[in-house]
Amino acid sequence: MSSVIIESLDQDGRGVAHHEGKVIFIEGALIGERVTYSSFRKKSSFENAVATKILKSSFMRVQPKCIHFDLCGGCSMQHLDVHAQVAVKQRILEDNLQRIGKAKPEVMLAPIYGEAWGYRQRARLSVRHVLKKGKTLVGFHEKRSSFIADMQHCEILPPKISKLLPLLASLNEQLSIRDQLPQIEVAVGDNVDVLVLRIMQALTPADETLLKQFADSHQVQFWTQTKGPETVQRYYPLDSPALTYSMPEFGIIMPYAPTEFTQVNSTMNRLMVSRALRLLDPQPDERIADFFCGLGNFTLPIARSGAQVLGFEGSEALVKRAEQNATYNGVVVSSLSRVPDQKVFGQRGRLGEGVTFRTMNLFEMTETTLRQLGKFDKWLVDPPRDGAIELMKAISPETAPQRIVYVSCNPATLARDAEVLVHSKGYAIKAAGVMNMFPHTSHVESIAVFEKI
């Protein structure tokens, strides 16, 4: 069996080596290690493989904390020291900016760390009754498989939720709909732990009794979802506290529904928002746009500065939630019936802490549409993995903000958008860095600041 030396790690945390003219991507291998491997996918120019034996170990290798690491597909980097994980992610960000964006930040920001374990407050657990095993499995999928890993606990879930995994499996065994409950969504808030049951068949009275007893015994709140997101509703108990997360630095409490998008790691979210606001440096006399604003995660902290903030989001449901959250936190919401322009909204400081939210398809942005929004002093951009390429391309001399703070969950699309800003729109990358939102996974959360030259 051939052995290779690992030259680098790719964006999925796999070791990268070369052998007989091919690139070999090897799961479970680290930089500098010599390993043997077994390929499970072979193409003309590359192979996907798994390490079978570590002949020379890296000093960065650690013993994975989770006993399910070799089976579960939830974490791919537990065998790498957590500080080294962040260093790898920082290098991935730099490499993407240089290779794709053809640009180099003037300053690399110090990485932001949070808790390495028990951090994942949002999760989607699969549920399946397996006849051959004679039991129900609740957890994440196995590596490269649709099978569910046989998990008794999970180190990255909050300890209370982790301990519930076998208990939820036992509960499912007792339900009449045990084969009609494929998924449980977890949302851990400041004051309540929510479990959303995706049910494909009506509950019987006996099922209802079991669920209520479980909720009372383990202090959780059940919600149900029978079809699409619009069918999500509280089930039991109905008098539990609202599901919220907080940002104490800005005096903000954010209510949300368990299936609405929020960050999985509330501690890291607070640190991320704090860094973004320091980099954005909003001032009371400024007009600021928050693109892909979601439920107002950045919008409301920006509004605390006294700047006039316009939040744009493609989901009408999230816009409605953002407006509710602004009102909940005492931030004035302008109820304009159209996209505000300079004549309507541009009177600086007119409302104090004021926001306007608008539903808009930001993936179809054009120069004309952007011009209709009026001039902004600064932008905060937090797109999904696809990035914000049409928004970047739509910038013209009349609409170019002085500063753009770009929060990204995909370094490749950040780098692609940076290439447009730097080489076509007259911006410089002043700073960039990573935030370890998802320890032990290959996910790279990052932030970059662009300044108009």
C-alpha positions as CSV (number, residue, x, y, z in Angstrom):
1,M,0.0,0.0,0.0
2,S,1.4,3.4,-1.0
3,S,2.2,6.1,1.5
4,V,2.1,9.9,0.9
5,I,3.2,13.0,2.8
6,I,0.3,15.5,3.4
7,E,1.2,18.9,2.0
8,S,-1.8,21.0,3.1
9,L,-5.4,20.9,4.3
10,D,-8.3,21.8,2.0
11,Q,-11.5,23.7,2.8
12,D,-13.1,20.5,4.0
13,G,-10.3,19.7,6.5
14,R,-8.9,16.9,4.3
15,G,-5.2,16.3,3.9
16,V,-3.9,17.1,0.4
17,A,-1.2,15.0,-1.2
18,H,0.1,14.1,-4.7
19,H,0.7,10.6,-5.9
20,E,1.4,9.4,-9.5
21,G,0.2,12.6,-11.0
22,K,-3.0,12.8,-9.0
23,V,-4.2,15.0,-6.2
24,I,-5.3,12.8,-3.3
25,F,-7.8,14.3,-0.7
26,I,-7.4,12.2,2.5
27,E,-9.9,12.4,5.4
28,G,-8.3,12.1,8.8
29,A,-4.8,13.2,7.7
30,L,-2.9,16.3,8.8
31,I,-0.2,18.6,7.4
32,G,3.2,17.0,7.5
33,E,2.0,13.5,8.2
34,R,3.0,10.4,6.3
35,V,0.0,8.2,5.9
36,T,-1.3,5.2,4.0
37,Y,-4.8,5.6,2.6
38,S,-7.7,3.8,1.0
39,S,-9.5,5.5,-1.9
40,F,-13.3,5.4,-2.1
41,R,-13.6,7.6,-5.2
42,K,-11.3,7.7,-8.1
43,K,-11.2,10.1,-11.0
44,S,-8.7,10.8,-13.7
45,S,-7.0,13.7,-11.9
46,F,-7.9,13.2,-8.2
47,E,-9.0,10.6,-5.6
48,N,-11.0,10.9,-2.4
49,A,-9.6,8.7,0.3
50,V,-9.5,8.0,4.0
51,A,-6.3,7.6,6.1
52,T,-5.8,3.9,7.1
53,K,-2.5,4.3,9.0
54,I,-0.6,7.3,10.4
55,L,3.1,6.4,9.8
56,K,4.4,9.8,11.0
57,S,2.1,11.8,13.2
58,S,1.8,15.6,13.3
59,F,2.5,17.5,16.5
60,M,-0.9,19.1,16.0
61,R,-2.8,15.8,16.2
62,V,-4.9,15.3,19.3
63,Q,-7.2,12.5,20.5
64,P,-10.8,13.3,19.4
65,K,-13.0,13.9,22.5
66,C,-16.0,12.3,20.9
67,I,-16.2,8.6,20.8
68,H,-18.3,8.8,17.7
69,F,-15.7,10.8,15.7
70,D,-14.7,8.0,13.3
71,L,-18.4,7.3,12.5
72,C,-20.3,10.6,12.7
73,G,-20.2,13.1,9.9
74,G,-20.9,16.0,12.1
75,C,-17.3,17.1,12.9
76,S,-14.3,16.6,10.6
77,M,-11.5,18.3,12.5
78,Q,-11.6,16.9,16.1
79,H,-8.3,15.2,15.5
80,L,-6.6,18.7,15.1
81,D,-5.8,20.9,18.0
82,V,-8.5,23.6,18.2
83,H,-6.0,26.5,17.9
84,A,-4.4,24.8,14.9
85,Q,-8.0,24.5,13.4
86,V,-8.3,28.3,13.6
87,A,-4.9,28.8,12.0
88,V,-5.8,26.5,9.2
89,K,-9.1,28.5,8.6
90,Q,-7.1,31.8,8.6
91,R,-4.8,30.4,6.0
92,I,-7.8,29.2,3.9
93,L,-9.2,32.7,4.0
94,E,-5.9,34.3,3.0
95,D,-5.3,31.8,0.2
96,N,-8.8,32.4,-1.2
97,L,-8.4,36.1,-1.1
98,Q,-5.0,35.9,-2.9
99,R,-5.9,33.1,-5.4
100,I,-9.5,34.1,-6.3
101,G,-9.7,37.7,-5.2
102,K,-6.1,38.6,-6.3
103,A,-5.9,40.8,-3.2
104,K,-4.2,40.9,0.1
105,P,-5.6,42.5,3.3
106,E,-3.5,45.3,4.8
107,V,-4.1,43.7,8.2
108,M,-5.0,40.2,9.3
109,L,-7.3,40.5,12.3
110,A,-6.7,38.3,15.3
111,P,-9.0,35.3,15.2
112,I,-12.1,35.2,17.5
113,Y,-12.5,32.1,19.6
114,G,-15.4,30.8,21.7
115,E,-16.1,27.7,23.6
116,A,-14.8,24.6,21.8
117,W,-17.5,22.2,23.2
118,G,-21.2,22.3,23.9
119,Y,-21.6,25.4,21.7
120,R,-24.1,24.2,19.1
121,Q,-27.5,25.7,20.1
122,R,-29.1,25.1,16.7
123,A,-29.1,21.6,15.1
124,R,-31.2,19.4,12.9
125,L,-31.2,15.8,14.1
126,S,-32.3,12.9,12.0
127,V,-34.6,10.2,13.4
128,R,-35.0,6.7,12.1
129,H,-36.4,3.5,13.5
130,V,-34.0,0.8,12.2
131,L,-35.7,-2.6,12.0
132,K,-32.4,-4.5,11.8
133,K,-31.1,-2.9,15.0
134,G,-34.5,-3.1,16.7
135,K,-34.3,0.5,17.9
136,T,-34.5,4.2,16.9
137,L,-31.5,6.2,16.2
138,V,-31.4,10.0,16.8
139,G,-28.4,12.0,15.7
140,F,-26.3,13.1,12.7
141,H,-25.6,11.2,9.5
142,E,-22.6,8.9,9.3
143,K,-19.7,10.1,7.1
144,R,-20.4,9.9,3.4
145,S,-23.7,8.1,4.2
146,S,-27.4,8.5,4.5
147,F,-27.4,6.2,7.6
148,I,-27.8,7.8,11.0
149,A,-24.9,7.4,13.4
150,D,-25.7,5.4,16.5
151,M,-25.0,8.2,19.0
152,Q,-25.5,8.2,22.7
153,H,-24.2,11.7,23.1
154,C,-22.7,14.6,21.2
155,E,-19.8,16.8,22.4
156,I,-20.7,19.9,20.4
157,L,-24.4,20.0,21.5
158,P,-25.2,21.7,24.8
159,P,-24.8,19.0,27.6
160,K,-28.6,18.9,28.3
161,I,-29.5,18.3,24.7
162,S,-26.7,15.8,24.3
163,K,-28.0,13.7,27.2
164,L,-31.5,13.7,25.6
165,L,-30.4,11.8,22.4
166,P,-31.0,8.3,23.8
167,L,-34.1,9.5,25.7
168,L,-35.6,10.9,22.5
169,A,-34.8,7.6,20.8
170,S,-36.6,5.8,23.5
171,L,-39.6,8.2,23.3
172,N,-39.9,7.7,19.6
173,E,-40.0,3.9,20.1
174,Q,-43.2,4.4,22.2
175,L,-45.0,6.7,19.7
176,S,-47.6,5.4,17.2
177,I,-45.9,7.6,14.6
178,R,-42.3,6.3,15.2
179,D,-41.9,5.8,11.4
180,Q,-43.4,9.2,10.6
181,L,-41.1,11.4,12.6
182,P,-38.0,11.8,10.5
183,Q,-36.5,14.9,12.1
184,I,-36.1,16.9,15.3
185,E,-34.9,20.5,15.1
186,V,-33.1,21.9,18.2
187,A,-33.2,25.5,19.2
188,V,-31.6,26.4,22.5
189,G,-32.5,29.9,23.7
190,D,-31.7,32.1,26.6
191,N,-34.6,30.8,28.7
192,V,-36.1,27.8,26.9
193,D,-35.0,24.7,25.0
194,V,-37.2,24.0,22.0
195,L,-37.5,20.7,20.1
196,V,-39.4,20.9,16.8
197,L,-40.9,17.5,15.8
198,R,-41.3,17.1,12.0
199,I,-44.4,14.8,12.0
200,M,-45.9,13.3,8.9
201,Q,-49.0,11.8,10.6
202,A,-51.4,13.0,13.3
203,L,-50.6,12.4,16.9
204,T,-52.8,10.0,18.9
205,P,-54.1,10.9,22.4
206,A,-51.5,8.4,23.8
207,D,-48.8,10.1,21.8
208,E,-49.8,13.5,23.2
209,T,-49.6,12.1,26.7
210,L,-46.1,10.8,26.2
211,L,-44.9,14.0,24.7
212,K,-46.3,16.1,27.5
213,Q,-44.8,13.8,30.1
214,F,-41.4,14.0,28.4
215,A,-41.5,17.8,28.2
216,D,-42.4,18.1,31.9
217,S,-39.7,15.7,32.9
218,H,-36.9,17.2,30.9
219,Q,-37.9,20.9,30.9
220,V,-38.2,21.3,27.1
221,Q,-40.9,22.8,24.9
222,F,-42.2,20.8,21.9
223,W,-43.2,22.5,18.7
224,T,-44.6,20.6,15.7
225,Q,-44.2,20.9,12.0
226,T,-46.5,19.0,9.7
227,K,-45.6,20.4,6.3
228,G,-43.6,23.6,5.3
229,P,-42.2,26.2,7.6
230,E,-45.5,28.0,7.8
231,T,-46.9,25.0,9.7
232,V,-44.5,25.3,12.6
233,Q,-46.3,26.0,15.9
234,R,-46.0,25.6,19.6
235,Y,-47.3,22.4,21.0
236,Y,-46.5,22.0,24.7
237,P,-46.1,23.7,27.1
238,L,-47.7,26.8,25.8
239,D,-46.7,29.0,28.8
240,S,-42.9,28.6,28.4
241,P,-40.8,31.7,28.0
242,A,-40.3,33.1,24.5
243,L,-37.4,31.7,22.5
244,T,-34.8,34.5,22.4
245,Y,-31.1,35.2,22.2
246,S,-29.5,38.4,23.6
247,M,-26.8,40.9,22.8
248,P,-26.2,42.6,26.2
249,E,-23.5,45.0,24.8
250,F,-26.3,46.7,22.8
251,G,-29.2,46.1,25.2
252,I,-30.9,43.9,22.7
253,I,-33.1,40.7,23.1
254,M,-34.1,39.0,19.9
255,P,-37.2,36.8,19.8
256,Y,-37.3,34.2,17.0
257,A,-39.1,31.1,15.9
258,P,-37.1,27.8,16.2
259,T,-36.9,27.3,12.4
260,E,-35.9,30.9,11.5
261,F,-32.3,31.5,10.7
262,T,-30.1,32.5,13.6
263,Q,-26.4,31.7,14.3
264,V,-25.8,28.3,15.9
265,N,-23.4,29.7,18.4
266,S,-24.9,32.7,20.4
267,T,-21.6,33.4,22.3
268,M,-19.7,33.7,19.0
269,N,-22.6,35.7,17.5
270,R,-22.2,38.4,20.2
271,L,-18.4,38.6,19.6
272,M,-19.0,38.7,15.8
273,V,-21.6,41.5,16.0
274,S,-19.3,43.4,18.4
275,R,-16.3,43.2,16.0
276,A,-18.5,44.1,13.0
277,L,-19.8,47.2,14.7
278,R,-16.3,48.3,15.7
279,L,-15.1,47.9,12.1
280,L,-18.2,49.6,10.7
281,D,-18.0,52.5,13.3
282,P,-21.6,53.8,12.7
283,Q,-22.1,57.5,13.5
284,P,-25.4,59.3,14.4
285,D,-25.4,61.4,11.3
286,E,-24.8,58.4,8.9
287,R,-27.2,56.5,6.6
288,I,-26.3,52.8,6.6
289,A,-27.5,49.8,4.6
290,D,-27.7,46.3,6.1
291,F,-27.9,43.9,3.2
292,F,-29.2,40.3,3.9
293,C,-30.3,41.6,7.3
294,G,-32.3,38.5,8.4
295,L,-34.2,39.2,11.6
296,G,-32.1,42.3,12.4
297,N,-29.0,40.7,13.9
298,F,-26.7,43.5,12.8
299,T,-29.4,46.1,12.0
300,L,-30.6,46.7,15.6
301,P,-27.1,47.1,17.1
302,I,-26.3,49.6,14.3
303,A,-29.5,51.5,15.1
304,R,-28.3,51.8,18.7
305,S,-25.6,54.2,17.4
306,G,-28.3,56.6,16.3
307,A,-27.5,56.1,12.6
308,Q,-30.4,55.7,10.1
309,V,-30.4,52.0,9.1
310,L,-32.2,50.3,6.2
311,G,-32.3,46.5,6.3
312,F,-32.8,44.6,3.1
313,E,-33.7,40.9,3.1
314,G,-35.2,38.5,0.5
315,S,-37.5,36.7,2.9
316,E,-40.8,38.5,3.7
317,A,-41.2,36.4,6.8
318,L,-37.8,37.5,8.1
319,V,-38.5,41.1,7.4
320,K,-41.7,40.9,9.4
321,R,-39.7,39.3,12.2
322,A,-37.1,42.0,12.0
323,E,-39.8,44.7,12.3
324,Q,-41.2,43.0,15.3
325,N,-37.8,42.7,16.9
326,A,-37.1,46.4,16.4
327,T,-40.4,47.3,18.1
328,Y,-39.7,44.8,20.9
329,N,-36.4,46.6,21.6
330,G,-37.8,50.1,21.4
331,V,-36.3,51.0,18.0
332,V,-38.5,53.2,15.8
333,V,-39.6,51.4,12.6
334,S,-40.5,53.5,9.6
335,S,-43.5,52.0,7.9
336,L,-42.8,53.3,4.4
337,S,-44.7,51.5,1.7
338,R,-41.8,51.7,-0.9
339,V,-38.1,51.5,-0.9
340,P,-37.0,54.7,0.8
341,D,-34.9,57.1,-1.2
342,Q,-32.9,60.1,-0.2
343,K,-35.8,62.5,-0.4
344,V,-37.9,60.4,2.0
345,F,-35.4,58.8,4.4
346,G,-32.2,60.9,3.9
347,Q,-32.9,63.5,6.6
348,R,-30.1,62.5,8.8
349,G,-31.0,61.9,12.4
350,R,-34.7,62.6,11.8
351,L,-35.9,59.6,13.8
352,G,-33.0,58.9,16.3
353,E,-32.7,55.2,16.6
354,G,-34.6,54.4,13.4
355,V,-34.8,51.5,11.0
356,T,-36.7,50.6,7.9
357,F,-36.8,47.0,6.6
358,R,-37.6,46.1,3.0
359,T,-38.1,42.8,1.2
360,M,-35.9,42.7,-1.9
361,N,-34.2,40.1,-4.0
362,L,-30.6,41.0,-3.6
363,F,-29.5,38.4,-6.0
364,E,-31.0,40.4,-8.8
365,M,-29.6,43.8,-7.9
366,T,-28.8,46.2,-10.7
367,E,-27.2,49.6,-10.9
368,T,-30.6,51.2,-11.5
369,T,-32.2,49.5,-8.5
370,L,-29.3,50.4,-6.2
371,R,-29.3,54.0,-7.4
372,Q,-33.0,54.2,-6.5
373,L,-32.1,53.4,-2.9
374,G,-30.1,56.5,-2.6
375,K,-26.6,57.1,-1.2
376,F,-25.4,55.3,1.8
377,D,-22.3,56.2,3.9
378,K,-21.6,52.6,4.8
379,W,-22.8,49.0,4.1
380,L,-23.0,45.9,6.3
381,V,-23.3,42.8,4.1
382,D,-23.9,39.3,5.5
383,P,-25.0,37.1,2.6
384,P,-25.6,33.3,2.5
385,R,-23.0,30.9,1.0
386,D,-23.7,32.2,-2.5
387,G,-22.2,35.6,-1.7
388,A,-23.4,39.0,-3.0
389,I,-21.9,39.2,-6.5
390,E,-24.8,41.1,-8.1
391,L,-24.8,43.6,-5.3
392,M,-21.1,44.2,-5.7
393,K,-21.3,44.5,-9.5
394,A,-24.2,47.0,-9.1
395,I,-22.0,49.6,-7.3
396,S,-21.4,52.8,-9.3
397,P,-19.6,56.0,-8.4
398,E,-23.0,57.5,-7.4
399,T,-23.8,54.7,-4.9
400,A,-20.4,53.5,-3.7
401,P,-20.3,53.7,0.1
402,Q,-17.1,54.8,1.8
403,R,-16.9,51.6,3.8
404,I,-18.2,48.0,3.5
405,V,-18.0,45.5,6.3
406,Y,-18.6,42.0,4.7
407,V,-19.4,39.1,7.0
408,S,-19.0,35.7,5.1
409,C,-19.8,32.1,5.7
410,N,-17.9,31.1,2.5
411,P,-14.3,32.3,1.9
412,A,-14.5,31.4,-1.8
413,T,-17.5,33.7,-2.5
414,L,-16.1,36.4,-0.3
415,A,-12.9,36.3,-2.3
416,R,-14.8,36.4,-5.6
417,D,-16.8,39.4,-4.5
418,A,-13.5,41.0,-3.2
419,E,-12.0,40.7,-6.7
420,V,-14.9,42.9,-8.0
421,L,-14.6,45.5,-5.3
422,V,-10.8,45.8,-5.5
423,H,-10.2,45.5,-9.2
424,S,-13.4,47.1,-10.6
425,K,-14.9,49.3,-8.0
426,G,-12.0,51.1,-6.4
427,Y,-11.8,49.6,-2.9
428,A,-8.9,48.4,-0.8
429,I,-9.2,45.5,1.7
430,K,-8.2,47.2,5.0
431,A,-8.5,44.1,7.2
432,A,-9.8,40.5,7.3
433,G,-10.0,37.6,9.7
434,V,-11.8,34.5,10.8
435,M,-14.2,33.8,13.6
436,N,-14.4,30.2,14.9
437,M,-18.2,29.9,14.8
438,F,-18.1,26.1,14.3
439,P,-15.2,24.5,16.2
440,H,-14.1,21.1,15.0
441,T,-15.8,21.5,11.6
442,S,-14.3,22.8,8.4
443,H,-16.8,25.8,8.3
444,V,-15.0,29.1,7.9
445,E,-16.8,32.2,9.1
446,S,-14.9,35.4,8.3
447,I,-15.1,39.2,8.1
448,A,-13.5,41.7,5.8
449,V,-13.4,45.5,5.7
450,F,-13.3,47.4,2.4
451,E,-12.5,51.1,2.1
452,K,-13.1,53.3,-0.9
453,I,-9.8,54.6,-2.2
